[in-house]
Amino acid sequence: MFDIGFSELLVIAVVALVVLGPERLPKAARFAGLWVRRARNQWDSVKQELERELQAEDIKRQMQDVRQGMQDTENQLRASGEAMRREAEQMQQHSDTLAQQVRAPAPAEQPPHLADAPEQGVGSTEGAAITPATAEAAGDAVADTATETPARTERPS
């Protein structure tokens, strides 16, 4: 800052000795030393306060960065959660569709291995396939015989 050499300090000391005299010079030197110490202490205090403020600003900046990072992470988590929820809903809809397909009655078709078999003669039960139509006809016949009531005959007592 200031470039004061030994020769310049010597010139200042000689001028002070001539101006103040030998009696007041030690008192003035102590007073000057006191003001220099106060100035240094004040400068150090200002310097430390500036350093604290810079550290506080740095900490605030770091906290803002951390908050921003947390918000970004939260947004990413929300987005992935929303995507997972949508995917779960799609899977639920797909499973509901499959469940409805399983519950729906199948069309009346002969199984492929029975469709190719040759028809058997009437009355022959060997190798005959029971189809829904034949099962229904058989069920009707059984129902007809079950509903017929035998005639009552009274016995003399």
PyMOL commands that set and color helices and strands:
alter all, ss='L'
color gray80, all
select helices_A, chain A and resi 6-103+112-115+132-147
alter helices_A, ss='H'
color red, helices_A
deselect
rebuild
show_as cartoon
